[in-house]
């Protein structure tokens, strides 16, 4: 049983245990335990009218009779609308009327009080804000980078080294190659210059030496030394012939 503090106009404080507070026909009423017994040993209660947070004494006799009937109805087991009471109230010094009850009626009145339980404000669960997952943006690749990414790695190539794209270098014209490709084996060089004739004449001694070596020896009588000498002479002659041809085409 909780105690209620009532601040009086005189400055005193009336603090008594709360027995019940109910809704009557014309007003709301509150009942305190006076914490003392009467001449016959019966408990004494204090009854007052509750208006907001202020208590007033019941002066009207018909209203007082109605309140006593309400108390008898509660003790008899009838249901009433019970009210919660603030812990701090104000009143005049003479704000209540006393009444004596049998002990059994006092206990029933006290136990019948079932005020509404103040609702606990429900805190709605905070839903965590889900940040949208941003998909990784693929880097913009230039054509050269795309070729690097797409070109396969050849055998023996380091994986970490960048794969360079196949760059087609401009083909520079090779006059020697073009002249060689344009030579018709069935035709001779037309009107060679004097310098070319002299260079061609430098080739003849090597050819003549080779022919002389072959004519002076029978194939069956050639020994290993002679074969090596003939081969060396032949390879040297081929090298000189090629060098002479290159010079001929360079001078054209």
FENVEN-V52332 format. One record per backbone hydrogen bond with DSSP energy under -1.0 kcal/mol. NH is the residue of the N-H (numbers start at 1). CO is the residue of the C=O. If there is no record, write none. Layout:
# FENVEN-V52332
nh=(NH & NH)
co=(CO & CO)
This chain:
# FENVEN-V52332
nh=(4 & 5 & 6 & 7 & 8 & 11 & 14 & 16 & 18 & 19 & 20 & 22 & 23 & 24 & 29 & 30 & 31 & 32 & 33 & 34 & 38 & 41 & 44 & 45 & 46 & 47 & 48 & 49 & 50 & 51 & 54 & 55 & 56 & 64 & 65 & 66 & 67 & 68 & 69 & 70 & 71 & 72 & 73 & 74 & 75 & 76 & 77 & 78 & 83 & 89 & 90 & 91 & 97 & 99 & 101 & 106 & 107 & 108 & 109 & 110 & 111 & 112 & 146 & 147 & 148 & 149 & 150 & 151 & 157 & 167 & 178 & 179 & 180 & 181 & 182 & 187 & 197 & 198 & 199 & 200 & 201 & 202 & 207 & 208 & 209 & 210 & 211 & 212 & 213 & 214 & 215 & 216 & 221 & 227 & 228 & 229 & 230 & 231 & 232 & 233 & 234 & 235 & 236 & 237 & 238 & 239 & 240 & 241 & 242 & 243 & 244 & 245 & 246 & 247 & 248 & 249 & 250 & 251)
co=(16 & 87 & 14 & 89 & 12 & 8 & 6 & 4 & 2 & 31 & 31 & 29 & 81 & 27 & 22 & 48 & 20 & 46 & 17 & 44 & 42 & 38 & 36 & 99 & 32 & 97 & 30 & 56 & 28 & 54 & 51 & 90 & 49 & 60 & 61 & 62 & 63 & 64 & 65 & 66 & 67 & 68 & 69 & 70 & 71 & 72 & 74 & 73 & 21 & 5 & 53 & 7 & 47 & 45 & 43 & 102 & 103 & 104 & 105 & 106 & 107 & 108 & 142 & 143 & 144 & 145 & 146 & 147 & 154 & 165 & 174 & 175 & 176 & 177 & 178 & 184 & 193 & 194 & 195 & 196 & 197 & 198 & 203 & 204 & 205 & 206 & 207 & 208 & 209 & 210 & 211 & 212 & 218 & 223 & 224 & 225 & 226 & 227 & 228 & 229 & 230 & 231 & 232 & 233 & 234 & 235 & 236 & 237 & 238 & 239 & 240 & 241 & 242 & 243 & 244 & 245 & 246 & 247)
